Amino acid sequence: MAEATITISEELRGTLEEYAEAAGYSSADEFAAVILQREIDRLEDADASDKIEDRLRGLGYIS
């Protein structure tokens, strides 16, 4: 898998490092990747829920 760089402020990087250490992650980079993946998963789940709701509405099961 290819790697990419994301630019964040030094202040945010410091906070990320503090929380990563407190949570037991091996690095701020690992912690950031986990946070990003969780947010993507949450958004995808919300999108899927919206699609299901739209289908049920279209079928007349909900209004």
N, C-alpha and C positions, 0 to 999 in steps of 0.2 A: 504494500500500500504506500502510495506517495505521501509525503508530508508537506504541509503548508505552514506558513507563518501568519499569525494574526497580531496586529499591532494594538496594544493597550497601553494605558498610561502607567507610569511607574507606581503611582498610588494604588491603582487597581491591582497591579502585579504583586505589590507588597501584601495587600489584603488577601489575594488569592493564595500566596505562599503561606500566610498564617493559617488560613482555614484548611489548606491542604495538609499541613503538618498536624493540626489538631484532629483532623478526620482520619489520619493514618495513611494518607496517600504518599507514594514514593516521590512525587514531584508536583509542582504547580501545574505543569503541562498535563500530567495524567488527570489531575482533578478537573482542570478546565475541559478536557475531552469528555469526561463523565458528565459534567454539568451540561455541556452542549448537547450531548446525546439524549439526556433526560428531557431537555426542553424540546428537542425535535420529536421525540417519541410522544410527548404530551400534546404537541400541536397536531401530530398525525392522528392520534386517538380522537382529539376533538373534531378534526375534519371527518373522520370515519363516522363518528356519532351524528354529526350534522347530516351526512349523506343518508344514514339509516333513517333518521327522523324525516328527512325529505321524502324518502321512499314510502314510509308509513303514512305520511300525510297525503301523498299522491294516491295511495290505495284506499284512503278514507278511514284508516284505523285511528288516526288522531287528527285533531283540527287545530 
